[in-house]
Amino acid sequence: MTIAVDDGHQWYTNGTKEYDAYFGTPTHDDHILFELMTVGVFQVGLSWQAAASKLPVYRRVFAGMDIAQVAGFDLEIDVERIARDDEMIRNVRKIRATIQNARAITQIQAEFGSFADYLWQFVNGTPLLLPVVTRDEIVNQSTIGSAVAKDLKRRGCKFVGPVVTHMFLKAAGILQDQILDE
């Protein structure tokens, strides 16, 4: 089981295994990108496993991760409702950021045709390889990640600093580590 276009109502899966199995697979699907971005937002201050394990919960509380529906959520009523969910990571700022990110993504979609088209333009449509000699040299941020983070923030996204954005781009297969000594 991996993250897929039609997974919006799969609320009882193993989110950690799904995310781990999907990580690094290039995608041009806005739904999948929104799921991956949301995991990144909730990962701030937590392990990726803790954030990814809640993927089925995010789907349930965020309308199947439907970008347009989440963009229409109320920043007070819906944030409070989601924060009361016993299974949810109850960080109100991250919940609010997810709604604001959905709103920003709808604007990006209107301008670029899709969120994917917007993101992939940063690498001219081809995954950008990040060469390192050994696995120990893999980094958690990059110049391109910082540039995308800056532009996402300018467009209204929240919780998308250089590290979160770099890891999100790696999760989406847009950036890929190339280990030369393997």
Secondary structure, DSSP 8 states (H G I E B T S, - for coil): ----TT-TT--SS-HHHHHHHHTT-----HHHHHHHHHHHHHHTTS-HHHHHTTHHHHHHHTGGG-HHHHHTS-TTHHHHHHHT-TTS---HHHHHHHHHHHHHHHHHHHHHSSHHHHHHGGGTTS-EEEEESSGGG--S--HHHHHHHHHHHHTT--S--HHHHHHHHHHTTSEEEEETT-
